[in-house]
């Protein structure tokens, strides 16, 4: 990277800087004229100089030049104006100059801002580009939070400084020099006074600000370290809780914050001392002007107009001078930050940009073996984890690598996956060095998966297809204003040296997965998910998800068909009692009191049970039907029973999972509320207390909680209140309550609730599992497997995939590698979280059943379960970084028999 920020800015914005400097030079003309004009107004029309006689006039706007060869040239003879007319004319000219100076400033500042933001975009992209080209070993020595902080925050001032780098000194220096020259032209001694003060400010203030730069550098480093430490706390929160070190971390953070406080306090003290001295020097000059200039005016050596003009000119001198000093401090500060960025991002052995060049072509299949030649890898402690290993992996071959953890096999797999670089020797593919091959070739024909997984924040679909997003293959079609905005965005990207790649294009290489496009991609995703035993997980996620009615219109349109098919299937298998359907005129005992009362679902988070219980319409309805006292009494019973049963249990006790109306954290609050309400009737309780008690009844299900609180009379009363509720429902509640309708899809309910249109009978043994099995068969029979799969793949995995279990993450990681259909599949203990029975099933499927037609990848699998090695064509046994045995399972068995004999 360029070491000097000024050179970096100039080399990338040369033409823009030259243009804006020319504009700055042009702006000095009206700026100078605006100083001289007040003198003309005071001495001329106001004091009457040149208008001594009645009716006297003067020439206004006389424009004439004495030019070589041409002599005296009259451009405009001017206008003859009276004293009053001249006053108005000069005042209007002054106003024009003010507007013109303002327009110049507006244009210059706007241009600088755009230039700075463009440069900020350029440098941020360049830094991220370098991160993408860091050698793998470098990531072991840096903290992600510190790198992110540098790119996000620490380069921010560089963007603002870009516009000021050359324009600001030219503009401010020009303004200061113009004002100083004008003062000297009016009176030499006043000019010398102003020049002396300016010299003191220019010499003393920058020297004092060096201390500020040093403190600013310390503040930046400590803040960056704090960011990295906080990132470590977030990533290691489980370790912290597991070892009771949260208070140690608090002490560490408190110490760091104390250091930052001390640095910032010293910074503020010194900053305001410098500011005080600077302001003092700036205010001394007007004192000298008034005293000395007034003395000269009293003795007739300086006229009033000149004194007014001098004071007016000096009024504009401290501002540019102060900003110029600030600019110099900013320049030094930004240069320091830039040096730190350059130091952090100047890494040896960066990946060549050509290796990561965009390619829209389908990568051809490999025709030769994957080979390690004299491969040696040394870890950060200096230990040889691979010692001169030479092995060859042939196409279509399956190779098992076995050995204890750390024996070397996993490092060979990482070298094949380009996650570590050899210290000696090399890895070749078809005779070519793997590290010199374009990623568009090696990254598509070689897939790697391990138990160490990472997923980006997004949906399951985004992450399972991530291995196919190599280049924008199908442009997005923009229309109208969107097309214009897209062209402008691409032009700006080009000016900022960003790639002109459209994120909205379709980046998925469907051909690599064997599909022809997005319409049939699920046909290839489904067997991959089956192979890694994740189809059931996706299906369950789909059933528990709400459905986007626009994206999945086919599913919503067939919901009635699905409900009827389910009822028919249950009837055929004599399982009618497995689901209790919703009926408007009947109470559903398997549903909550709230669901029965609403006969619908709430659109969360717009409405919750707590808000609903406090709604005026609900309270009026309760009062009218008498349900307020009934539900309040029920809520009290629920609270008393729950507090009595669960008060002494730990918060993580599994019994709390059965509660739908109260959490472990709510127990103390309701215990205190019960003590407060002891012996007090419904009428005495406050509205807030009533709402808190009544809301408990909304989540009550008699067959599930079994407190014996629901009588036939109360259920009938709730059904009657339901009819009245929907008959007079206000608009605000109607907007957040979606009524159950047997002929319509319920957007705020889950897919399972929509298909069931009822509730599973809790007293039936294994009812949820049986319903899931029946529903899966129904979707298959109706040809809706892809629809359900698509809904399940809409599941948001969270940051780093943390909403998935460890097992699910490992399965998904393997599925992503399989979907690429590579020529070489490198699997480095990818299923550590699964038991051996499931590992055996997945290994057998990957080795045989998953392949079709001519596609048959080479599989190199570092096994965590050595007993599976017999399933592979060849076995490599590693020990202490070397291959100690190699051959088929029969060969190895025969050798061991001979060795024993």
C-alpha positions in Angstrom: 0.0 0.0 0.0 1.1 3.6 -0.6 2.9 4.9 2.5 1.9 8.6 2.2 -1.8 9.4 2.5 -1.3 12.6 0.4 0.3 10.7 -2.5 -2.5 8.1 -2.2 -5.1 10.8 -2.5 -3.4 12.7 -5.3 -2.8 9.5 -7.4 -6.4 8.5 -7.2 -8.1 12.0 -7.4 -5.7 14.0 -9.5 -8.1 15.4 -12.1 -10.8 16.2 -9.5 -8.3 18.0 -7.3 -7.0 20.1 -10.2 -10.6 21.1 -11.1 -11.6 22.2 -7.6 -8.3 24.1 -7.1 -9.2 26.1 -10.2 -12.6 26.8 -8.8 -11.0 27.9 -5.5 -8.7 30.3 -7.4 -11.7 31.8 -9.2 -13.5 32.3 -5.9 -10.7 34.6 -4.6 -11.7 37.4 -7.0 -15.2 38.0 -5.5 -13.8 37.3 -2.1 -11.2 40.2 -2.5 -13.8 42.5 -4.0 -16.1 41.9 -1.0 -13.3 43.4 1.3 -12.9 46.6 -0.7 -16.5 47.4 -1.3 -17.4 48.4 2.3 -14.6 51.1 2.1 -16.1 52.5 -1.1 -19.6 52.5 0.5 -18.4 54.3 3.7 -16.1 56.8 2.0 -18.4 57.5 -1.0 -22.2 57.6 -0.6 -22.2 57.6 3.2 -19.5 60.2 4.0 -20.2 62.0 0.7 -16.7 61.9 -0.8 -17.1 63.1 -4.5 -20.7 64.3 -3.8 -19.7 67.7 -2.2 -22.0 69.7 -4.6 -25.8 69.4 -5.0 -26.8 67.1 -7.8 -23.3 65.7 -8.1 -22.9 62.3 -9.8 -20.3 59.6 -10.1 -19.6 57.0 -12.6 -20.7 53.5 -11.7 -19.3 50.3 -13.3 -16.8 52.0 -15.5 -14.9 49.2 -17.2 -11.7 50.1 -19.1 -8.3 48.5 -19.6 -4.9 49.7 -21.0 -3.7 46.8 -23.1 -0.4 46.4 -25.0 -0.7 46.9 -28.7 -4.4 47.9 -28.3 -3.9 50.9 -26.0 -6.8 52.1 -23.9 -9.9 49.9 -24.3 -13.3 51.0 -23.1 -15.5 48.0 -22.3 -18.3 49.9 -20.6 -18.6 53.6 -20.1 -20.6 53.2 -16.9 -23.6 54.9 -15.5 -23.9 58.3 -13.9 -25.5 57.9 -10.5 -26.5 60.3 -7.7 -25.3 59.9 -4.1 -28.4 57.9 -3.1 -28.4 55.9 -6.3 -24.7 55.1 -5.8 -25.4 53.9 -2.2 -28.1 51.5 -3.5 -26.0 50.3 -6.4 -22.9 49.6 -4.3 -25.1 47.8 -1.7 -26.6 45.7 -4.3 -23.2 44.8 -5.7 -22.2 43.9 -2.1 -25.2 41.6 -1.9 -24.3 40.0 -5.2 -20.8 39.3 -4.0 -22.2 37.8 -0.8 -24.4 35.5 -2.8 -21.6 34.7 -5.2 -19.2 33.8 -2.4 -21.9 31.7 -0.8 -22.4 29.8 -4.1 -18.7 29.2 -4.5 -18.6 27.8 -0.9 -21.7 25.6 -1.6 -20.2 24.2 -4.8 -16.7 23.6 -3.2 -18.1 22.0 -0.1 -20.5 19.8 -2.0 -17.7 18.7 -4.4 -15.3 18.0 -1.6 -18.0 15.9 0.2 -18.7 13.8 -2.8 -14.9 13.4 -3.5 -14.3 12.4 0.1 -17.1 9.9 0.3 -15.9 8.4 -3.0 -12.4 8.0 -1.6 -13.7 6.5 1.6 -15.6 4.0 -0.4 -12.4 3.2 -2.4 -10.2 2.7 0.6 -12.7 0.6 2.5 -13.2 -1.7 -0.5 -9.4 -1.9 -1.0 -9.0 -2.9 2.7 -11.7 -5.6 2.5 -10.2 -6.8 -0.8 -6.9 -7.2 1.0 -8.6 -9.1 3.8 -10.0 -11.5 1.2 -6.4 -12.0 0.0 -4.7 -12.5 3.3 -2.9 -15.8 3.6 -4.8 -18.2 5.9 -2.1 -18.2 8.6 -2.5 -14.4 9.1 -6.0 -14.8 10.4 -4.6 -16.6 13.5 -2.8 -13.4 14.5 -5.6 -10.9 14.1 -8.9 -10.2 15.8 -11.9 -9.9 13.6 -13.4 -7.1 15.7 -10.2 -5.0 15.4 -10.1 -5.4 11.6 -13.8 -4.5 11.4 -13.3 -1.5 13.6 -10.4 -0.2 11.5 -12.3 -0.6 8.2 -15.5 0.9 9.6 -14.3 3.6 12.0 -10.6 4.4 11.7 -10.6 5.1 8.0 -13.7 7.3 8.3 -11.6 10.5 8.9 -9.6 9.7 5.7 -12.7 10.1 3.6 -13.4 13.6 5.0 -9.8 14.6 4.7 -9.7 13.6 1.0 -11.8 16.5 0.0 -9.7 18.8 2.2 -6.2 17.5 1.4 -5.4 20.0 -1.3 -8.5 22.2 -1.5 -8.6 23.3 2.2 -5.1 24.8 2.4 -5.6 26.4 -1.0 -9.0 27.9 0.0 -8.2 28.9 3.5 -4.7 30.0 2.8 -6.0 32.0 -0.2 -8.6 33.6 2.0 -6.1 34.4 4.8 -3.5 35.8 2.3 -6.2 37.8 0.5 -7.4 39.4 3.8 -3.8 40.1 4.9 -2.8 41.7 1.6 -5.9 43.8 1.7 -5.1 45.0 5.3 -1.5 45.8 4.3 -2.8 47.8 1.3 -4.9 49.9 3.6 -2.2 50.5 6.2 1.3 48.9 6.4 1.6 49.0 10.2 -1.8 47.4 10.8 -0.9 44.8 8.3 2.3 44.1 10.1 0.5 43.7 13.4 -1.9 41.2 11.8 0.9 39.4 10.1 2.8 39.1 13.4 -0.2 37.6 15.3 -0.7 35.2 12.4 3.0 34.1 12.5 2.7 33.5 16.3 -0.4 31.4 15.8 1.1 29.5 12.8 4.2 28.6 14.8 3.1 28.1 18.5 -0.3 26.4 18.0 1.0 23.5 15.8 3.8 22.8 18.2 1.4 22.6 21.1 -0.9 20.3 19.2 1.8 17.6 18.8 0.8 16.4 22.3 -2.8 16.2 21.1 -1.7 13.9 18.2 0.2 11.6 20.6 -2.8 11.4 22.9 -5.2 10.8 20.0 -3.0 8.0 18.8 -3.1 6.3 22.2 -6.9 6.8 22.3 -7.3 5.1 19.0 -5.1 2.1 19.9 -6.8 1.6 23.2 -10.3 1.9 21.7 -9.4 -0.7 19.0 -8.1 -3.1 21.6 -11.3 -2.6 23.6 -13.3 -3.5 20.5 -11.3 -6.6 20.0 -11.6 -7.6 23.7 -15.4 -7.1 23.5 -15.5 -9.3 20.4 -13.6 -12.0 22.4 -16.1 -11.8 25.2 -19.0 -12.2 22.8 -17.4 -15.2 21.0 -16.3 -16.8 24.2 -19.4 -16.2 26.4 -19.9 -19.9 26.9 -16.4 -20.3 28.2 -16.8 -17.3 30.5 -20.0 -18.7 32.1 -18.7 -22.2 32.3 -15.6 -21.1 34.3 -17.2 -18.3 36.4 -14.9 -15.7 35.0 -17.5 -13.0 34.3 -16.1 -10.8 37.1 -12.6 -11.2 35.8 -13.8 -10.0 32.4 -15.6 -7.1 34.2 -12.3 -6.1 35.9 -10.4 -6.3 32.6 -13.0 -4.1 30.8 -13.1 -1.7 33.8 -9.3 -1.3 33.6 -9.3 -0.7 29.9 -12.1 1.9 30.3 -10.1 3.6 33.0 -7.1 3.9 30.8 -9.2 5.3 28.0 -10.8 7.7 30.4 -7.4 9.0 31.5 -6.2 9.4 28.0 -9.4 11.2 26.9 -9.3 13.5 30.0 -5.7 14.5 29.3 -6.7 15.0 25.7 -9.5 17.4 26.7 -7.4 19.3 29.1 -4.7 19.9 26.5 -7.2 20.5 23.7 -9.0 23.3 25.5 -5.7 24.9 26.7 -4.6 25.1 23.1 -8.0 26.5 22.1 -7.8 29.1 24.9 -4.4 30.4 23.7 -5.6 30.4 20.1 -8.7 32.3 20.9 -6.7 34.8 23.0 -4.3 35.6 20.2 -7.3 35.9 17.8 -9.0 38.5 20.1 -5.8 40.5 20.9 -5.6 41.8 17.3 -9.0 43.6 17.2 -7.9 45.4 20.4 -4.7 46.6 18.7 -6.7 47.6 15.6 -9.2 49.6 17.6 -6.5 51.3 19.7 -3.8 51.9 17.1 -6.1 52.2 14.1 -8.3 54.7 16.1 -5.1 56.7 17.0 -4.1 56.9 13.3 -7.7 57.9 12.3 -7.7 60.7 14.9 -4.5 62.1 13.5 -5.8 61.9 9.9 -3.3 59.2 8.8 -6.1 56.7 8.3 -9.6 57.5 7.0 -12.7 55.9 8.6 -13.5 53.9 5.5 -10.1 52.3 5.6 -10.4 51.5 9.3 -13.8 49.9 8.8 -12.5 47.9 5.8 -9.4 46.7 7.8 -11.6 45.6 10.8 -14.0 43.9 8.4 -11.2 42.2 6.6 -9.6 41.0 9.8 -13.0 39.6 10.9 -12.6 37.1 8.1 -8.9 36.4 8.9 -9.0 34.4 12.1 -11.6 32.0 10.8 -9.6 30.7 7.8 -6.4 30.8 9.9 -7.9 28.7 12.7 -9.4 26.3 10.2 -6.0 26.1 8.5 -4.3 25.2 11.8 -7.1 22.6 12.4 -6.5 21.3 8.9 -2.8 20.8 9.7 -3.7 18.9 12.9 -6.2 16.8 11.0 -3.6 16.1 8.3 -1.1 14.8 10.9 -3.8 12.9 12.8 -5.1 11.2 9.6 -1.6 10.5 8.4 -0.9 8.7 11.7 -4.1 6.7 11.4 -3.3 5.9 7.8 0.1 4.7 8.8 -1.4 2.3 11.3 -3.9 1.0 8.7 -1.0 0.5 6.2 1.0 -1.3 8.9 -2.0 -3.6 9.7 -2.9 -4.4 6.1 0.6 -4.6 4.6 0.8 -8.4 4.8 3.4 -10.6 3.1 2.4 -13.2 0.6 -1.0 -11.7 -0.3 -3.0 -13.8 -2.7 -2.6 -12.6 -6.3 -5.7 -10.7 -7.5 -5.7 -12.7 -10.7 -6.3 -15.9 -8.7 -9.7 -14.4 -7.5 -10.7 -13.0 -10.8 -14.4 -13.2 -11.6 -15.3 -16.0 -14.1 -18.8 -16.7 -15.4 -17.8 -19.8 -17.2 -18.6 -23.3 -16.0 -15.4 -24.7 -14.5 -14.2 -27.8 -16.4 -13.7 -31.1 -14.6 -10.3 -32.0 -13.4 -8.5 -34.6 -15.4 -5.6 -35.5 -13.1 -4.9 -36.5 -9.5 -4.7 -34.4 -6.3 -1.1 -34.8 -5.1 0.9 -33.8 -2.1 4.6 -33.6 -3.0 7.1 -33.6 -0.1 4.6 -31.7 1.9 5.8 -30.2 5.2 3.7 -28.0 7.5 4.9 -26.3 10.7 2.4 -25.0 13.2 2.8 -21.7 15.1 4.7 -23.3 17.9 7.4 -24.6 15.5 6.2 -28.2 15.5 6.2 -30.2 12.3 2.6 -31.4 12.0 3.3 -32.8 8.5 6.7 -34.1 7.7 7.6 -34.6 4.0 4.4 -36.3 3.1 3.9 -37.4 -0.5 0.6 -38.9 -1.4 -1.6 -39.1 -4.5 -5.4 -39.0 -4.6 -6.9 -40.2 -7.9 -10.1 -39.2 -9.5 -13.2 -41.2 -8.5 -11.2 -42.8 -5.6 -12.4 -42.9 -2.0 -9.6 -42.5 0.5 -10.0 -42.8 4.3 -7.5 -41.0 6.5 -7.3 -42.4 10.0 -5.2 -41.6 13.0 -5.3 -39.9 16.4 -6.2 -36.2 16.6 -3.1 -34.2 15.7 -1.5 -37.2 13.9 -1.3 -35.2 10.7 -4.3 -36.4 8.6 -6.4 -33.3 9.4 -3.5 -31.0 8.3 -3.2 -32.8 5.0 -7.0 -32.2 4.5 -6.6 -28.5 5.3 -3.7 -28.3 2.8 -5.9 -29.9 0.1 -8.6 -27.4 1.0 -6.1 -24.5 0.9 -6.8 -23.5 4.5 -3.1 -23.8 5.3 -0.1 -23.2 3.1 2.9 -25.6 2.9 6.1 -24.5 4.5 7.9 -27.0 2.2 6.7 -28.9 -0.8 3.5 -28.3 -2.6 0.0 -29.6 -3.4 -0.7 -30.1 -7.1 -3.8 -30.8 -9.1 -3.3 -32.4 -12.5 0.3 -31.3 -12.3 -0.4 -27.6 -11.4 0.3 -25.9 -8.1 -2.9 -25.7 -6.2 -2.1 -22.3 -4.7 -1.4 -20.8 -8.2 -4.7 -22.0 -9.7 -7.6 -19.6 -10.0 -10.2 -19.9 -7.3 -12.8 -20.0 -10.1 -11.3 -23.3 -11.0 -10.0 -24.9 -7.8 -12.7 -23.4 -5.6 -15.4 -25.0 -7.7 -13.9 -28.4 -8.5 -12.6 -29.0 -4.9 -14.9 -28.9 -1.9 -13.9 -28.9 1.7 -15.9 -29.4 4.9 -15.0 -29.9 8.5 -16.6 -29.9 12.0 -15.5 -26.3 12.4 -18.4 -24.6 10.7 -19.4 -21.0 10.0 -22.5 -19.6 8.4 -23.4 -16.1 7.4 -26.4 -14.3 8.8 -29.2 -15.2 6.4 -31.5 -18.0 5.6 -30.8 -21.7 5.2 -31.2 -21.3 1.5 -28.6 -18.5 1.4 -26.1 -20.7 3.2 -26.6 -24.0 1.5 -26.4 -22.3 -1.9 -23.4 -20.2 -0.8 -20.9 -22.6 -2.4 -22.5 -21.9 -5.8 -22.4 -18.1 -5.7 -19.3 -17.5 -7.8 -20.3 -14.7 -10.3 -23.4 -12.8 -11.4 -24.7 -15.2 -14.1 -28.1 -13.7 -14.8 -28.5 -9.9 -14.8 -31.4 -8.4 -12.8 -33.9 -6.5 -15.0 -34.3 -2.9 -13.9 -37.1 -0.8 -15.2 -37.8 3.0 -15.3 -36.2 4.9 -12.4 -34.6 1.8 -11.0 -32.7 1.3 -14.3 -31.4 4.9 -14.1 -30.5 4.5 -10.4 -28.6 1.3 -11.3 -26.6 3.0 -14.1 -25.7 5.8 -11.7 -24.7 3.3 -9.0 -22.4 1.4 -11.4 -20.9 4.7 -12.6 -20.1 5.6 -9.0 -18.7 2.2 -8.4 -16.4 2.6 -11.3 -15.2 6.1 -10.1 -14.5 4.6 -6.7 -12.5 1.7 -8.2 -15.2 -0.8 -6.9 -16.1 -3.7 -9.0 -19.2 -3.2 -11.2 -20.9 -6.3 -9.9 -24.7 -6.3 -9.2 -25.6 -8.0 -6.0 -29.2 -8.3 -7.2 -28.2 -10.5 -10.1 -28.7 -14.2 -9.8 -25.3 -15.5 -8.6 -26.2 -19.1 -8.1 -24.4 -21.5 -10.5 -27.3 -23.9 -11.0 -25.4 -25.8 -13.7 -22.7 -26.8 -11.2 -25.3 -28.4 -9.0 -26.8 -30.3 -12.0 -29.9 -28.1 -12.2 -31.0 -25.9 -15.1 -32.2 -23.0 -13.0 -34.0 -22.0 -9.9 -37.1 -23.9 -10.8 -35.6 -27.4 -10.4 -32.8 -26.7 -7.9 -34.8 -28.3 -5.1 -34.7 -31.5 -7.0 -31.0 -31.6 -6.3 -31.1 -30.0 -2.8 -33.5 -32.6 -1.5 -31.3 -35.7 -2.0 -28.3 -33.9 -0.5 -30.4 -33.1 2.6 -31.5 -36.7 2.7 -27.9 -37.8 2.5 -26.9 -35.8 5.5 -30.1 -36.7 7.5 -31.3 -33.1 7.6 -34.5 -33.3 5.7 -36.6 -33.9 8.8 -35.0 -30.9 10.5 -35.9 -28.7 7.5 -39.4 -30.2 7.4 -40.0 -29.4 11.1 -38.7 -25.9 10.6 -41.1 -25.4 7.7 -44.1 -26.6 9.8 -43.1 -24.2 12.6 -42.7 -21.3 10.3 -45.1 -18.6 9.1 -45.4 -18.5 5.4 -44.7 -15.6 3.1 -47.9 -15.5 1.1 -46.3 -13.7 -1.8 -43.3 -16.0 -2.2 -45.2 -19.2 -1.6 -48.5 -18.4 -3.3 -48.8 -22.0 -4.6 -48.9 -23.3 -1.0 -51.4 -20.8 0.3 -53.7 -21.4 -2.7 -53.8 -25.2 -1.9 -54.3 -24.9 1.8 -58.0 -26.0 1.6 -57.0 -29.1 -0.4 -54.3 -29.9 2.2 -56.8 -29.6 5.1 -59.3 -31.9 3.4 -56.6 -34.4 2.5 -55.5 -34.5 6.1 -59.0 -35.0 7.4 -59.5 -37.8 4.9 -56.3 -39.5 5.9 -57.1 -39.3 9.6 -60.5 -40.8 8.9 -59.1 -43.6 6.8 -56.7 -44.5 9.6 -59.3 -44.1 12.3 -57.4 -41.3 13.9 -60.1 -38.7 14.0 -59.5 -37.9 17.6 -55.8 -37.0 16.9 -56.8 -33.4 15.9 -59.6 -31.3 17.3 -60.6 -28.9 14.5 -61.6 -25.3 15.0 -65.4 -24.6 14.9 -66.8 -21.1 15.5 -69.7 -22.4 17.6 -67.7 -24.8 19.7 -65.0 -24.5 22.3 -61.7 -26.2 21.3 -60.4 -27.8 24.6 -56.9 -28.3 23.0 -56.5 -24.6 22.3 -55.8 -21.8 24.7 -58.5 -19.7 26.3 -57.2 -16.7 24.3 -57.4 -18.6 21.0 -60.9 -19.7 21.8 -61.9 -16.2 22.7 -60.4 -14.7 19.6 -61.0 -17.6 17.3 -57.9 -16.3 15.5 -54.3 -15.4 15.9 -52.5 -12.2 16.9 -50.2 -10.5 14.4 -47.1 -10.3 16.6 -45.3 -8.2 17.6 -48.0 -5.7 16.8 -50.2 -7.3 19.5 -49.5 -9.5 22.5 -51.6 -11.1 25.2 -50.5 -8.4 27.7 -51.6 -5.6 25.3 -54.8 -7.5 24.5 -55.8 -7.9 28.1 -55.4 -4.1 28.6 -57.3 -3.1 25.5 -60.4 -1.0 26.3 -62.7 -3.0 23.9 -61.6 -6.2 25.6 -62.2 -4.8 29.0 -65.6 -3.5 28.0 -66.5 -6.9 26.5 -65.3 -8.7 29.6 -67.4 -6.4 31.8 -70.5 -6.8 29.7 -70.3 -10.6 29.6 -69.0 -11.0 33.1 -65.8 -12.7 31.8 -63.7 -10.1 33.6 -64.4 -11.6 37.0 -64.3 -15.2 35.6 -61.0 -14.8 33.9 -59.6 -12.8 36.8 -60.6 -15.6 39.2 -59.1 -18.2 36.8 -55.9 -16.1 36.5 -55.5 -16.0 40.3 -55.9 -19.7 40.5 -53.3 -20.2 37.8 -50.9 -17.8 39.5 -51.4 -19.4 43.0 -51.0 -23.0 41.6 -47.9 -22.1 39.5 -46.1 -20.2 42.3 -46.8 -23.0 44.7 -45.6 -25.7 42.3 -42.7 -24.0 40.7 -41.4 -21.5 43.2 -38.6 -23.7 44.5 -37.5 -25.1 41.2 -34.3 -23.8 39.4 -35.0 -21.6 36.3 -33.7 -24.2 33.9 -35.9 -27.0 35.2 -37.7 -28.9 32.3 -41.1 -28.4 34.0 -40.9 -24.7 32.9 -41.0 -25.9 29.3 -44.6 -27.1 29.9 -45.8 -23.6 31.0 -47.2 -21.4 28.3 -48.5 -18.6 30.5 -45.5 -17.9 32.8 -41.7 -18.1 32.6 -39.3 -18.7 35.4 -38.5 -15.0 35.6 -42.2 -14.2 36.1 -42.5 -16.3 39.2 -41.1 -13.7 41.7 -43.2 -11.0 40.2 -46.4 -12.9 40.5 -45.5 -14.1 44.0 -45.2 -10.4 45.0 -48.5 -9.6 43.2 -50.4 -12.4 44.9 -49.2 -11.2 48.3 -50.4 -7.7 47.4 -53.8 -8.9 46.2 -54.3 -11.3 49.1 -57.9 -10.8 50.3 -58.6 -8.0 47.8 -61.5 -8.4 45.3 -61.6 -7.8 41.6 -63.0 -4.3 42.1 -60.2 -3.2 44.4 -57.4 -4.3 42.1 -55.9 -1.7 39.7 -56.4 -2.0 35.9 -52.7 -3.0 35.5 -53.0 -5.7 38.2 -56.2 -7.0 36.6 -54.6 -7.2 33.2 -51.5 -9.0 34.6 -53.7 -11.6 36.2 -56.2 -12.0 33.3 -53.5 -12.5 30.7 -52.5 -15.7 32.5 -55.8 -17.2 31.6 -55.4 -16.5 27.9 -52.6 -19.2 27.7 -54.4 -21.8 29.7 -55.2 -25.3 28.2 -57.1 -27.6 30.4 -56.0 -31.0 29.1 -52.4 -29.8 29.2 -52.2 -27.9 32.5 -54.9 -29.8 34.4 -55.7 -27.3 37.1 -59.5 -28.1 36.7 -60.4 -24.4 36.0 -62.5 -24.8 32.8 -66.2 -25.7 33.4 -68.8 -26.3 30.7 -70.5 -23.1 31.7 -67.4 -21.1 31.4 -66.5 -22.6 28.0 -70.0 -21.8 26.7 -69.7 -18.2 28.0 -66.4 -17.8 26.1 -67.9 -19.1 22.9 -70.8 -16.6 23.3 -68.3 -13.8 24.0 -66.4 -14.8 20.9 -69.4 -14.1 18.6 -70.0 -10.7 20.2 -66.3 -9.9 19.9 -66.2 -10.4 16.2 -69.5 -8.8 15.6 -68.4 -5.4 17.0 -64.6 -5.6 16.7 -63.0 -2.2 16.3 -60.7 -1.4 13.4 -57.5 -1.3 15.4 -58.0 -4.8 16.7 -59.4 -6.1 13.4 -56.0 -5.1 11.9 -54.0 -7.2 14.4 -56.3 -10.2 14.9 -56.6 -12.7 12.0 -59.8 -14.8 12.3 -59.7 -18.6 11.7 -61.4 -19.3 8.3 -61.7 -22.9 7.0 -61.6 -21.6 3.4 -58.7 -19.2 3.8 -54.9 -19.3 4.5 -54.1 -17.7 7.9 -50.9 -15.6 7.3 -50.0 -15.1 10.9 -50.3 -18.8 11.8 -47.6 -21.4 11.2 -47.8 -23.8 8.3 -48.7 -26.7 10.6 -51.5 -24.7 12.2 -52.8 -23.8 8.8 -52.9 -27.5 7.6 -54.3 -28.8 10.9 -56.9 -26.0 11.3 -57.2 -27.2 14.8 -55.0 -28.5 17.7 -53.4 -31.8 18.3 -54.9 -33.8 21.2 -52.4 -33.7 23.9 -53.7 -36.8 25.7 -52.9 -39.0 22.6 -49.6 -40.8 22.9 -47.0 -39.7 20.3 -49.6 -37.5 18.6 -47.1 -34.8 17.4 -44.8 -37.4 15.8 -47.7 -39.2 14.1 -49.1 -36.0 12.8 -45.7 -35.0 11.4 -45.4 -38.4 9.7 -48.8 -38.1 8.1 -48.3 -34.6 7.0 -45.0 -35.5 5.3 -46.7 -38.3 3.4 -49.4 -35.8 2.4 -47.0 -33.3 1.0 -45.2 -36.1 -1.0 -48.5 -37.4 -2.4 -49.7 -34.0 -3.5 -46.3 -33.1 -5.1 -45.6 -30.3 -2.7 -42.3 -31.4 -1.3 -40.4 -28.6 -3.0 -42.9 -26.0 -1.6 -42.3 -27.3 2.0 -38.6 -27.5 1.4 -38.6 -23.9 0.2 -40.5 -22.7 3.3 -38.1 -24.6 5.6 -35.1 -23.0 3.8 -36.5 -19.6 4.6 -35.4 -20.2 8.2 -33.0 -17.5 9.5 -29.9 -19.2 10.9 -28.8 -16.2 12.9 -25.3 -14.7 13.1 -22.7 -17.4 12.6 -25.6 -20.0 12.3 -26.1 -19.9 16.0 -29.8 -20.6 15.8 -28.9 -24.1 14.6 -27.6 -26.8 16.8 -24.0 -28.0 16.4 -25.2 -31.2 14.7 -27.4 -29.2 12.3 -24.5 -26.9 11.5 -22.2 -29.8 10.7 -24.9 -31.5 8.6 -25.5 -28.2 6.7 -21.8 -27.7 6.2 -21.4 -31.1 4.6 -24.6 -30.6 2.5 -23.1 -27.3 1.1 -20.0 -29.1 0.0 -21.9 -32.0 -1.6 -24.2 -29.6 -3.5 -21.2 -28.2 -5.4 -20.7 -31.6 -7.0 -16.9 -31.3 -6.9 -14.3 -33.6 -8.4 -12.5 -33.9 -5.1 -14.5 -33.9 -1.8 -12.3 -33.2 1.1 -14.0 -34.0 4.4 -12.1 -33.3 7.6 -13.9 -35.0 10.5 -17.1 -33.2 9.4 -19.5 -35.0 11.7 -18.0 -35.0 15.1 -21.3 -34.0 16.7 -23.1 -37.2 15.5 -23.0 -40.6 17.0 -21.4 -43.5 15.2 -24.7 -44.9 13.9 -25.6 -41.7 12.0 -22.0 -41.3 10.8 -22.1 -44.7 9.4 -25.3 -44.0 7.5 -24.1 -40.7 6.1 -20.7 -42.1 5.0 -22.4 -45.0 3.2 -24.7 -42.6 1.4 -22.0 -40.1 0.4 -19.8 -42.9 -0.9 -22.4 -44.7 -3.0 -26.1 -43.7 -3.1 -25.7 -40.0 -3.7 -24.0 -40.2 -7.1 -25.8 -40.5 -10.4 -24.8 -40.9 -14.0 -21.2 -40.2 -14.8 -20.7 -38.1 -11.7 -18.6 -39.8 -9.1 -16.2 -37.6 -7.0 -13.1 -38.6 -5.3 -13.7 -38.6 -1.6 -10.9 -37.9 0.9 -12.4 -38.4 4.4 -10.5 -37.9 7.7 -12.5 -40.2 9.8 -13.4 -39.7 13.5 -14.7 -43.3 13.5 -11.9 -45.5 12.2 -14.3 -48.6 11.9 -15.8 -46.9 8.8 -12.4 -47.1 6.9 -13.3 -50.5 5.4 -15.9 -48.8 3.3 -13.2 -46.9 1.3 -11.0 -47.9 -1.6 -7.8 -47.0 0.2 -6.8 -46.2 3.7 -4.0 -43.8 4.8 -2.8 -44.2 8.4 -1.1 -41.2 9.9 1.1 -41.0 13.0 3.3 -38.0 14.1 2.9 -36.2 10.9 3.8 -39.1 8.6 2.0 -41.8 6.6 2.8 -45.0 8.4 0.5 -47.3 6.4 -1.3 -47.2 3.1 -3.5 -49.6 1.2 -6.9 -51.3 1.1 -8.5 -52.5 4.3 -7.7 -56.1 3.2 -4.0 -55.2 2.6 -3.7 -53.5 6.1 -5.5 -56.5 7.7 -3.1 -58.9 6.0 0.0 -56.9 7.1 -1.2 -56.8 10.7 -1.8 -60.6 10.7 1.7 -61.1 9.3 3.2 -58.8 11.9 1.5 -60.6 14.7 2.7 -63.9 13.3 
